Amino acid sequence: MWTLDELLDRVRVALAVAEYPGAPNGRVRDVPDRRAVRWYATTGLVDRPVAMRGRNALYGPRHLLQLVAVKRRQAEGRSLAQIQAELAGATDAALADIARVPDELLDGGDNGAELAPPRDRFWAAAPTTLAPTTLAGVPLAGGAVLLLPAHPGPDDVVAIHAAAQPLLDLLAARGLLTKPPEAY
């Protein structure tokens, strides 16, 4: 396992030796900094640290693959949202194909540190079906739209409108609707 600084050193070396073209514009760093890695972990783009040693977070080979894969995709001009959609739930093998990190940089990622049990990352799991899901939208008052994985019938729409009224009232009270809601 590596500290965050050790991980970033490995990311820097991995990108330097593996034909990394660099960021396509000045808005993206060639190598992530400490703050970016923490933010990536918070948003689920990169796994959270696997363990702690005192106040130091520890990272492993999967983190290295994830960070290098993110940088490679950014170099292709992809947004973080696109990258997250692609890499969510990716296997180590899939990450390795994208990242192309030399094996010697992946070695030493497990130095016998006690690991905390992995956290459940339900939001990062790959979809269980390969077929794309078509969503149906039910327009609600105030500009809100309810998305459903199936097309509701006319009776369903009437029932949805009635059941949604308390939620619409709450959204209106918080200023989260684009126009004032009308009662159905």
BAVOLUM-688925 format. One record per atom (N, C-alpha, C): x, y, z; atom name. Coordinates in nm, 4 decimals. Layout:
# residues N
> east;north;up;name
> X;Y;Z;CA
...
This chain:
# residues 184
> east;north;up;name
> 0.0836;-0.1180;0.0000;N
> 0.0000;0.0000;0.0000;CA
> 0.0878;0.1239;0.0000;C
> 0.0294;0.2283;-0.0520;N
> 0.1042;0.3528;-0.0648;CA
> 0.0280;0.4664;0.0013;C
> 0.1021;0.5644;0.0494;N
> 0.0399;0.6879;0.0941;CA
> -0.0055;0.7641;-0.0298;C
> -0.0793;0.8697;-0.0098;N
> -0.1271;0.9475;-0.1234;CA
> -0.0118;1.0052;-0.2051;C
> 0.0915;1.0546;-0.1377;N
> 0.2062;1.1092;-0.2116;CA
> 0.2778;1.0011;-0.2921;C
> 0.2908;0.8819;-0.2336;N
> 0.3542;0.7712;-0.3067;CA
> 0.2699;0.7302;-0.4274;C
> 0.1380;0.7290;-0.4086;N
> 0.0483;0.6965;-0.5194;CA
> 0.0631;0.7987;-0.6322;C
> 0.0653;0.9266;-0.5970;N
> 0.0785;1.0313;-0.6997;CA
> 0.2118;1.0226;-0.7724;C
> 0.3186;0.9850;-0.7020;N
> 0.4480;0.9641;-0.7683;CA
> 0.4366;0.8526;-0.8718;C
> 0.3674;0.7443;-0.8366;N
> 0.3500;0.6329;-0.9301;CA
> 0.2639;0.6743;-1.0497;C
> 0.1611;0.7548;-1.0253;N
> 0.0784;0.8042;-1.1356;CA
> 0.1651;0.8864;-1.2308;C
> 0.2464;0.9741;-1.1752;N
> 0.3348;1.0595;-1.2555;CA
> 0.4279;0.9745;-1.3420;C
> 0.4885;0.8729;-1.2813;N
> 0.5810;0.7854;-1.3558;CA
> 0.5048;0.7053;-1.4611;C
> 0.3892;0.6507;-1.4234;N
> 0.3107;0.5700;-1.5174;CA
> 0.2723;0.6512;-1.6410;C
> 0.2353;0.7747;-1.6212;N
> 0.1975;0.8583;-1.7352;CA
> 0.3189;0.8982;-1.8180;C
> 0.4318;0.9141;-1.7526;N
> 0.5536;0.9548;-1.8234;CA
> 0.6085;0.8437;-1.9126;C
> 0.5953;0.7183;-1.8684;N
> 0.6549;0.6079;-1.9445;CA
> 0.5580;0.5430;-2.0427;C
> 0.4342;0.5838;-2.0428;N
> 0.3352;0.5116;-2.1223;CA
> 0.2671;0.5985;-2.2275;C
> 0.3441;0.6779;-2.3002;N
> 0.2930;0.7560;-2.4127;CA
> 0.1671;0.8356;-2.3788;C
> 0.1740;0.9089;-2.2712;N
> 0.0619;0.9941;-2.2309;CA
> 0.0746;1.1284;-2.3013;C
> -0.0240;1.1675;-2.3814;N
> -0.0131;1.2915;-2.4574;CA
> -0.0340;1.4179;-2.3745;C
> -0.0833;1.4035;-2.2544;N
> -0.1102;1.5205;-2.1707;CA
> -0.2513;1.5706;-2.1909;C
> -0.2862;1.6666;-2.1094;N
> -0.4209;1.7222;-2.1150;CA
> -0.4398;1.8007;-2.2443;C
> -0.5598;1.7912;-2.3039;N
> -0.5828;1.8593;-2.4307;CA
> -0.5981;2.0105;-2.4174;C
> -0.6158;2.0585;-2.2965;N
> -0.6302;2.2034;-2.2770;CA
> -0.5710;2.2404;-2.1417;C
> -0.5695;2.3665;-2.1112;N
> -0.5108;2.4126;-1.9858;CA
> -0.6019;2.3982;-1.8660;C
> -0.7220;2.3442;-1.8841;N
> -0.8169;2.3325;-1.7735;CA
> -0.7963;2.2068;-1.6906;C
> -0.7217;2.1109;-1.7416;N
> -0.7030;1.9828;-1.6735;CA
> -0.5549;1.9631;-1.6456;C
> -0.5225;1.9238;-1.5233;N
> -0.3825;1.8974;-1.4884;CA
> -0.3352;1.7677;-1.5538;C
> -0.2069;1.7634;-1.5867;N
> -0.1512;1.6400;-1.6421;CA
> -0.1509;1.5291;-1.5380;C
> -0.1249;1.5645;-1.4140;N
> -0.1236;1.4676;-1.3043;CA
> -0.2144;1.5236;-1.1951;C
> -0.3030;1.4398;-1.1389;N
> -0.3910;1.4917;-1.0346;CA
> -0.3110;1.5296;-0.9097;C
> -0.3627;1.6257;-0.8351;N
> -0.2988;1.6606;-0.7089;CA
> -0.3743;1.5910;-0.5950;C
> -0.3274;1.6116;-0.4735;N
> -0.3863;1.5447;-0.3572;CA
> -0.5354;1.5769;-0.3444;C
> -0.5674;1.7027;-0.3641;N
> -0.7059;1.7461;-0.3500;CA
> -0.7957;1.6783;-0.4535;C
> -0.7482;1.6683;-0.5770;N
> -0.8266;1.6048;-0.6832;CA
> -0.8532;1.4584;-0.6509;C
> -0.7521;1.3880;-0.6005;N
> -0.7698;1.2459;-0.5680;CA
> -0.8748;1.2309;-0.4581;C
> -0.8690;1.3150;-0.3581;N
> -0.9688;1.3081;-0.2509;CA
> -1.1084;1.3364;-0.3055;C
> -1.1186;1.4334;-0.3952;N
> -1.2482;1.4650;-0.4549;CA
> -1.2970;1.3491;-0.5418;C
> -1.2075;1.2904;-0.6196;N
> -1.2450;1.1746;-0.7011;CA
> -1.3005;1.0626;-0.6125;C
> -1.2374;1.0399;-0.4975;N
> -1.2838;0.9351;-0.4062;CA
> -1.4193;0.9719;-0.3459;C
> -1.4386;1.0980;-0.3149;N
> -1.5655;1.1426;-0.2584;CA
> -1.6797;1.1247;-0.3573;C
> -1.6540;1.1492;-0.4836;N
> -1.7583;1.1395;-0.5866;CA
> -1.7733;0.9990;-0.6440;C
> -1.6852;0.9066;-0.6059;N
> -1.6961;0.7697;-0.6549;CA
> -1.6230;0.7437;-0.7848;C
> -1.5529;0.8421;-0.8371;N
> -1.4758;0.8230;-0.9603;CA
> -1.3594;0.7285;-0.9339;C
> -1.3036;0.7352;-0.8142;N
> -1.1944;0.6486;-0.7691;CA
> -1.2386;0.5880;-0.6364;C
> -1.1998;0.4636;-0.6117;N
> -1.2341;0.3986;-0.4847;CA
> -1.1784;0.4782;-0.3671;C
> -1.2450;0.4676;-0.2560;N
> -1.1940;0.5294;-0.1333;CA
> -1.0679;0.4546;-0.0901;C
> -0.9851;0.5158;-0.0053;N
> -0.8641;0.4463;0.0409;CA
> -0.9001;0.3107;0.1014;C
> -0.8088;0.2149;0.0866;N
> -0.8371;0.0801;0.1366;CA
> -0.8086;0.0647;0.2845;C
> -0.7292;0.1527;0.3405;N
> -0.6954;0.1433;0.4825;CA
> -0.6419;0.2771;0.5309;C
> -0.6272;0.2856;0.6604;N
> -0.5686;0.4047;0.7222;CA
> -0.4523;0.3591;0.8102;C
> -0.3464;0.4385;0.8084;N
> -0.2338;0.4176;0.9003;CA
> -0.2204;0.5494;0.9755;C
> -0.2766;0.5526;1.0959;N
> -0.2833;0.6789;1.1674;CA
> -0.3751;0.7730;1.0910;C
> -0.3220;0.8881;1.0536;N
> -0.3999;0.9859;0.9767;CA
> -0.3742;0.9764;0.8270;C
> -0.2922;0.8794;0.7855;N
> -0.2575;0.8647;0.6440;CA
> -0.3455;0.7598;0.5772;C
> -0.4103;0.8007;0.4699;N
> -0.4880;0.7073;0.3901;CA
> -0.3920;0.6236;0.3062;C
> -0.4269;0.4979;0.2869;N
> -0.3437;0.4076;0.2077;CA
> -0.4183;0.3631;0.0822;C
> -0.3440;0.3571;-0.0261;N
> -0.3993;0.3251;-0.1572;CA
> -0.3253;0.2060;-0.2157;C
> -0.3915;0.1362;-0.3087;N
> -0.3317;0.0184;-0.3695;CA
> -0.3273;0.0268;-0.5208;C
> -0.2918;-0.0842;-0.5846;N
> -0.2769;-0.0873;-0.7300;CA
> -0.4042;-0.0472;-0.8058;C
> -0.5206;-0.0828;-0.7543;N
> -0.6451;-0.0450;-0.8232;CA
> -0.6581;0.1072;-0.8324;C
> -0.6185;0.1776;-0.7271;N
> -0.6250;0.3237;-0.7300;CA
> -0.5325;0.3798;-0.8386;C
> -0.4149;0.3204;-0.8503;N
> -0.3211;0.3629;-0.9540;CA
> -0.3834;0.3435;-1.0922;C
> -0.4438;0.2266;-1.1151;N
> -0.5094;0.2007;-1.2434;CA
> -0.6227;0.2998;-1.2685;C
> -0.7015;0.3269;-1.1652;N
> -0.8138;0.4193;-1.1817;CA
> -0.7657;0.5596;-1.2175;C
> -0.6668;0.6099;-1.1455;N
> -0.6200;0.7464;-1.1705;CA
> -0.5569;0.7609;-1.3087;C
> -0.4778;0.6635;-1.3491;N
> -0.4153;0.6707;-1.4815;CA
> -0.5227;0.6570;-1.5905;C
> -0.6215;0.5708;-1.5686;N
> -0.7311;0.5569;-1.6658;CA
> -0.8084;0.6883;-1.6786;C
> -0.8338;0.7547;-1.5659;N
> -0.9034;0.8838;-1.5697;CA
> -0.8231;0.9848;-1.6516;C
> -0.6936;0.9922;-1.6265;N
> -0.6093;1.0889;-1.6987;CA
> -0.6050;1.0569;-1.8478;C
> -0.6002;0.9293;-1.8820;N
> -0.5984;0.8921;-2.0243;CA
> -0.7282;0.9334;-2.0930;C
> -0.8390;0.9101;-2.0254;N
> -0.9682;0.9474;-2.0835;CA
> -0.9816;1.0998;-2.0918;C
> -0.9319;1.1717;-1.9926;N
> -0.9346;1.3180;-2.0000;CA
> -0.8502;1.3673;-2.1174;C
> -0.7386;1.3010;-2.1430;N
> -0.6526;1.3395;-2.2554;CA
> -0.7242;1.3208;-2.3889;C
> -0.8226;1.2316;-2.3903;N
> -0.9028;1.2106;-2.5111;CA
> -1.0152;1.3141;-2.5220;C
> -1.0246;1.4017;-2.4216;N
> -1.1258;1.5071;-2.4251;CA
> -1.2568;1.4713;-2.3588;C
> -1.2615;1.3615;-2.2860;N
> -1.3865;1.3206;-2.2210;CA
> -1.4062;1.3967;-2.0897;C
> -1.5313;1.4187;-2.0556;N
> -1.5649;1.4864;-1.9303;CA
> -1.5584;1.3858;-1.8151;C
> -1.5503;1.4375;-1.6932;N
> -1.5484;1.3482;-1.5767;CA
> -1.6769;1.2661;-1.5689;C
> -1.7898;1.3241;-1.6072;N
> -1.9156;1.2494;-1.6050;CA
> -1.9107;1.1321;-1.7031;C
> -1.8569;1.1549;-1.8210;N
> -1.8438;1.0469;-1.9194;CA
> -1.7482;0.9394;-1.8684;C
> -1.6395;0.9830;-1.8074;N
> -1.5403;0.8884;-1.7558;CA
> -1.6010;0.8059;-1.6432;C
> -1.6737;0.8721;-1.5539;N
> -1.7348;0.8005;-1.4431;CA
> -1.8361;0.6985;-1.4935;C
> -1.9144;0.7352;-1.5934;N
> -2.0119;0.6412;-1.6496;CA
> -1.9421;0.5196;-1.7094;C
> -1.8289;0.5413;-1.7745;N
> -1.7555;0.4298;-1.8363;CA
> -1.6876;0.3417;-1.7315;C
> -1.6267;0.4036;-1.6314;N
> -1.5431;0.3281;-1.5379;CA
> -1.6164;0.2761;-1.4150;C
> -1.7416;0.3158;-1.3957;N
> -1.8171;0.2690;-1.2792;CA
> -1.8254;0.1172;-1.2809;C
> -1.7746;0.0562;-1.1764;N
> -1.7789;-0.0886;-1.1651;CA
> -1.6813;-0.1625;-1.2539;C
> -1.5879;-0.0912;-1.3154;N
> -1.4915;-0.1566;-1.4052;CA
> -1.4035;-0.2543;-1.3280;C
> -1.3731;-0.3643;-1.3907;N
> -1.2836;-0.4624;-1.3298;CA
> -1.1397;-0.4120;-1.3372;C
> -1.0528;-0.4741;-1.2587;N
> -0.9112;-0.4383;-1.2651;CA
> -0.8555;-0.4624;-1.4057;C
> -0.9014;-0.5688;-1.4698;N
> -0.8535;-0.5993;-1.6052;CA
> -0.8953;-0.4905;-1.7039;C
> -1.0186;-0.4430;-1.6931;N
> -1.0656;-0.3366;-1.7822;CA
> -0.9879;-0.2077;-1.7567;C
> -0.9634;-0.1769;-1.6294;N
> -0.8850;-0.0574;-1.5966;CA
> -0.7426;-0.0704;-1.6499;C
> -0.6841;-0.1899;-1.6371;N
> -0.5475;-0.2121;-1.6843;CA
> -0.5377;-0.1922;-1.8359;C
> -0.6416;-0.2342;-1.9095;N
> -0.6421;-0.2146;-2.0553;CA
> -0.6406;-0.0666;-2.0912;C
> -0.7133;0.0135;-2.0159;N
> -0.7192;0.1576;-2.0438;CA
> -0.5920;0.2264;-1.9962;C
> -0.5495;0.1934;-1.8724;N
> -0.4388;0.2655;-1.8087;CA
> -0.3025;0.2296;-1.8674;C
> -0.2814;0.1032;-1.9029;N
> -0.1521;0.0566;-1.9562;CA
> -0.0368;0.0947;-1.8634;C
> -0.0526;0.0621;-1.7350;N
> 0.0504;0.0905;-1.6342;CA
> 0.1516;-0.0232;-1.6363;C
> 0.2808;0.0070;-1.6407;N
> 0.3817;-0.0992;-1.6352;CA
> 0.3682;-0.1824;-1.5069;C
> 0.3862;-0.3133;-1.5207;N
> 0.3681;-0.4045;-1.4077;CA
> 0.4543;-0.3681;-1.2871;C
> 0.5756;-0.3203;-1.3120;N
> 0.6646;-0.2901;-1.1994;CA
> 0.6097;-0.1768;-1.1117;C
> 0.5252;-0.0907;-1.1676;N
> 0.4649;0.0159;-1.0869;CA
> 0.3493;-0.0352;-1.0022;C
> 0.2904;-0.1455;-1.0456;N
> 0.1797;-0.2041;-0.9696;CA
> 0.2295;-0.2892;-0.8534;C
> 0.3538;-0.3336;-0.8597;N
> 0.4104;-0.4149;-0.7525;CA
> 0.4288;-0.3306;-0.6271;C
> 0.4173;-0.3948;-0.5144;N
> 0.4404;-0.3248;-0.3882;CA
> 0.3171;-0.2567;-0.3358;C
> 0.2031;-0.2853;-0.3927;N
> 0.0806;-0.2225;-0.3456;CA
> 0.0222;-0.2874;-0.2239;C
> 0.0791;-0.4004;-0.1799;N
> 0.0295;-0.4677;-0.0607;CA
> 0.1473;-0.4999;0.0291;C
> 0.1697;-0.4155;0.1273;N
> 0.2828;-0.4393;0.2171;CA
> 0.2388;-0.4953;0.3512;C
> 0.1263;-0.5669;0.3504;N
> 0.0829;-0.6350;0.4715;CA
> 0.0028;-0.5479;0.5672;C
> -0.0394;-0.4315;0.5255;N
> -0.1189;-0.3470;0.6143;CA
> -0.2544;-0.4115;0.6391;C
> -0.3075;-0.3916;0.7571;N
> -0.4390;-0.4427;0.7932;CA
> -0.5447;-0.3672;0.7131;C
> -0.6276;-0.4403;0.6409;N
> -0.7279;-0.3765;0.5582;CA
> -0.8603;-0.3666;0.6315;C
> -0.9265;-0.2541;0.6137;N
> -1.0626;-0.2393;0.6629;CA
> -1.1533;-0.3137;0.5657;C
> -1.2684;-0.3618;0.6122;N
> -1.3580;-0.4284;0.5177;CA
> -1.4009;-0.3313;0.4092;C
> -1.4164;-0.3795;0.2860;N
> -1.4543;-0.2888;0.1777;CA
> -1.5920;-0.2288;0.2020;C
> -1.6073;-0.1046;0.1597;N
> -1.7363;-0.0377;0.1733;CA
> -1.8248;-0.0777;0.0570;C
> -1.9529;-0.0850;0.0851;N
> -2.0487;-0.1140;-0.0200;CA
> -2.0554;0.0058;-0.1140;C
> -2.0288;-0.0165;-0.2416;N
> -2.0287;0.0919;-0.3405;CA
> -2.1352;0.0622;-0.4455;C
> -2.2626;0.0545;-0.4012;N
> -2.3701;0.0179;-0.4910;CA
> -2.3794;0.1101;-0.6118;C
> -2.3444;0.2378;-0.5972;N
> -2.3572;0.3335;-0.7062;CA
> -2.2515;0.3129;-0.8137;C
> -2.1448;0.2394;-0.7814;N
> -2.0376;0.2212;-0.8781;CA
> -2.0481;0.0874;-0.9506;C
> -2.1448;0.0054;-0.9126;N
> -2.1580;-0.1261;-0.9751;CA
> -2.2065;-0.1105;-1.1190;C
> -2.1553;-0.1962;-1.2037;N
> -2.1980;-0.1948;-1.3433;CA
> -2.3441;-0.2379;-1.3515;C
> -2.4173;-0.1891;-1.4488;N
> -2.5569;-0.2318;-1.4649;CA
> -2.5641;-0.3823;-1.4834;C
> -2.6699;-0.4426;-1.4317;N
> -2.6831;-0.5879;-1.4395;CA
> -2.7347;-0.6334;-1.5745;C
> -2.7930;-0.5441;-1.6517;N
> -2.8400;-0.5815;-1.7850;CA
> -2.7548;-0.5115;-1.8889;C
> -2.7402;-0.5766;-2.0012;N
> -2.6622;-0.5173;-2.1086;CA
> -2.7482;-0.4314;-2.1999;C
> -2.8802;-0.4546;-2.1973;N
> -2.9688;-0.3771;-2.2833;CA
> -2.9883;-0.2385;-2.2227;C
> -2.9897;-0.1359;-2.3073;N
> -3.0125;-0.0009;-2.2535;CA
> -3.1535;0.0115;-2.1991;C
> -3.1677;0.0845;-2.0902;N
> -3.2975;0.1051;-2.0292;CA
> -3.3602;0.2295;-2.0897;C
> -3.4833;0.2148;-2.1353;N
> -3.5570;0.3285;-2.1879;CA
> -3.6434;0.3832;-2.0754;C
> -3.6334;0.5128;-2.0512;N
> -3.7103;0.5752;-1.9454;CA
> -3.8302;0.6475;-2.0040;C
> -3.9393;0.6454;-1.9284;N
> -4.0586;0.7196;-1.9666;CA
> -4.0725;0.8363;-1.8701;C
> -4.1028;0.9529;-1.9223;N
> -4.1191;1.0710;-1.8385;CA
> -4.2655;1.1044;-1.8185;C
> -4.3031;1.1311;-1.6941;N
> -4.4385;1.1747;-1.6625;CA
> -4.4281;1.3207;-1.6197;C
> -4.4779;1.4144;-1.7018;N
> -4.4706;1.5569;-1.6645;CA
> -4.5581;1.5830;-1.5419;C
> -4.5012;1.6571;-1.4469;N
> -4.5733;1.6952;-1.3269;CA
> -4.5839;1.8472;-1.3226;C
> -4.6591;1.8957;-1.2283;N
> -4.6764;2.0399;-1.2140;CA
> -4.5436;2.1051;-1.1803;C
> -4.5305;2.2335;-1.2140;N
> -4.4125;2.3108;-1.1774;CA
> -4.2901;2.2823;-1.2608;C
> -4.3050;2.2072;-1.3691;N
> -4.1915;2.1773;-1.4543;CA
> -4.1164;2.0514;-1.4136;C
> -4.1625;1.9803;-1.3118;N
> -4.0978;1.8564;-1.2683;CA
> -4.1368;1.7426;-1.3629;C
> -4.0468;1.6471;-1.3752;N
> -4.0728;1.5293;-1.4576;CA
> -4.0306;1.4072;-1.3770;C
> -4.1194;1.3095;-1.3680;N
> -4.0896;1.1837;-1.3006;CA
> -4.0443;1.0838;-1.4060;C
> -3.9241;1.0272;-1.3889;N
> -3.8727;0.9280;-1.4836;CA
> -3.9008;0.7884;-1.4313;C
> -3.9533;0.7042;-1.5177;N
> -3.9882;0.5668;-1.4820;CA
> -3.9236;0.4699;-1.5805;C
> -3.8908;0.3493;-1.5349;N
> -3.8307;0.2510;-1.6253;CA
> -3.9334;0.1799;-1.7140;C
> -4.0625;0.2134;-1.6984;N
> -4.1676;0.1538;-1.7814;CA
> -4.2682;0.2635;-1.8164;C
> -4.3427;0.2420;-1.9227;N
> -4.4422;0.3404;-1.9656;CA
> -4.5703;0.3194;-1.8859;C
> -4.6136;0.4215;-1.8111;N
> -4.7372;0.4065;-1.7324;CA
> -4.8605;0.4222;-1.8213;C
> -4.9683;0.3573;-1.7781;N
> -5.0957;0.3724;-1.8475;CA
> -5.1670;0.4979;-1.7997;C
> -5.2791;0.5334;-1.8632;N
> -5.3523;0.6548;-1.8245;CA
> -5.3938;0.6554;-1.6770;C
> -5.4407;0.5397;-1.6254;N
> -5.4798;0.5326;-1.4840;CA
> -5.3578;0.5517;-1.3937;C
> -5.2427;0.4988;-1.4372;N
> -5.1196;0.5165;-1.3594;CA
> -5.0822;0.6642;-1.3504;C
> -5.0968;0.7371;-1.4614;N
> -5.0602;0.8790;-1.4642;CA
> -5.1469;0.9582;-1.3675;C
> -5.2772;0.9293;-1.3643;N
> -5.3674;0.9987;-1.2719;CA
> -5.3253;0.9707;-1.1278;C
> -5.2959;0.8452;-1.0969;N
> -5.2546;0.8087;-0.9606;CA
> -5.1204;0.8728;-0.9241;C
> -5.0287;0.8808;-1.0195;N
> -4.8975;0.9426;-0.9956;CA
> -4.9145;1.0904;-0.9651;C
> -5.0005;1.1581;-1.0419;N
> -5.0241;1.3013;-1.0181;CA
> -5.0769;1.3245;-0.8776;C
> -5.1721;1.2413;-0.8335;N
> -5.2294;1.2576;-0.6992;CA
> -5.1238;1.2306;-0.5919;C
> -5.0448;1.1272;-0.6104;N
> -4.9436;1.0913;-0.5101;CA
> -4.8280;1.1903;-0.5075;C
> -4.8024;1.2577;-0.6188;N
> -4.6883;1.3489;-0.6275;CA
> -4.7164;1.4857;-0.5670;C
> -4.8417;1.5180;-0.5403;N
> -4.8749;1.6529;-0.4944;CA
> -4.8000;1.6944;-0.3673;C
> -4.7891;1.6094;-0.2635;N
> -4.7116;1.6520;-0.1452;CA
> -4.5641;1.6811;-0.1784;C
> -4.5059;1.6019;-0.2659;N
> -4.3673;1.6265;-0.3064;CA
> -4.3560;1.7577;-0.3834;C
> -4.4502;1.7832;-0.4724;N
> -4.4484;1.9079;-0.5482;CA
> -4.4635;2.0289;-0.4563;C
> -4.5484;2.0164;-0.3535;N
> -4.5634;2.1251;-0.2562;CA
> -4.4312;2.1520;-0.1853;C
> -4.3612;2.0455;-0.1470;N
> -4.2310;2.0605;-0.0809;CA
> -4.1292;2.1250;-0.1749;C
> -4.1237;2.0790;-0.2980;N
> -4.0297;2.1347;-0.3954;CA
> -4.0597;2.2825;-0.4215;C
> -4.1872;2.3175;-0.4295;N
> -4.2247;2.4569;-0.4510;CA
> -4.1846;2.5420;-0.3312;C
> -4.2062;2.4921;-0.2105;N
> -4.1701;2.5661;-0.0891;CA
> -4.0196;2.5904;-0.0821;C
> -3.9412;2.5005;-0.1383;N
> -3.7956;2.5153;-0.1374;CA
> -3.7424;2.5868;-0.2617;C
> -3.8326;2.6286;-0.3493;N
> -3.7910;2.7023;-0.4685;CA
> -3.7221;2.6163;-0.5726;C
> -3.7565;2.4894;-0.5783;N
> -3.6883;2.3974;-0.6688;CA
> -3.7663;2.3674;-0.7968;C
> -3.8758;2.4368;-0.8187;N
> -3.9528;2.4168;-0.9420;CA
> -3.9323;2.5369;-1.0336;C
> -3.9476;2.5134;-1.1639;N
> -3.9247;2.6214;-1.2605;CA
> -4.0446;2.7140;-1.2733;C
> -4.1633;2.6655;-1.2354;N
> -4.2833;2.7492;-1.2375;CA
> -4.3723;2.7052;-1.1218;C
> -4.4679;2.7893;-1.0804;N
> -4.5528;2.7519;-0.9675;CA
> -4.6339;2.6279;-1.0004;C
> -4.6443;2.5352;-0.9050;N
> -4.7230;2.4136;-0.9325;CA
> -4.8733;2.4420;-0.9299;C
> -4.9433;2.3744;-1.0148;N
> -5.0901;2.3789;-1.0116;CA
> -5.1355;2.2473;-0.9545;C
> -5.2380;2.2487;-0.8741;N
> -5.2924;2.1234;-0.8182;CA
> -5.3666;2.0480;-0.9284;C
> -5.3554;1.9190;-0.9274;N
> -5.4264;1.8357;-1.0257;CA
> -5.5611;1.7957;-0.9727;C
